C-alpha cells in the first residue's frame, strides 16, 4: 500500500495559480491527480507514467503541469489560469496498471486537498 499525503490547496482568485504537492512513500507505475466537486463524479486531472509520459484531462487545456520531484519523493501539480469551475477536492493517487485517467486503475489514494477559485 502506497502512502500519499496532499498539500498546497487553498483559495485563489480566477486567473490565479496554485501548486499542489503529494508526498509519496513510493512511486508506482502510474501517479495521478483527480478531482471531485460537490455533486459531481470524480474526474482525472493529470497522470504520469514511470517512463515520464503524461496525460491530461481535456479541460486542462495547457493550464496544468504534472511532474515529479524525485529528490523529495513528491508528485507535483502546477495549476495556472484557474477558473471557478476548477473548484474541487484534489486527490493524489497511485496506480499499477497502464497509465491514464481512469480512476479504477488506481489503488491508493490520499485524503485530498481543497482548491477554491472564487473572486
Beta strands, then each sheet from edge to edge (+ up, - down):
strand 1: 4-7
strand 2: 10-12
strand 3: 18-24
strand 4: 30-36
strand 5: 43-49
strand 6: 54-56
strand 7: 64-69
strand 8: 74-79
strand 9: 88-95
strand 10: 106-109
strand 11: 113-117
sheet 1: 1+ 3- 8+ 7-
sheet 2: 2+ 11+ 9- 4+ 5- 6+
sheet 3: 2+ 11+ 9- 10+
end
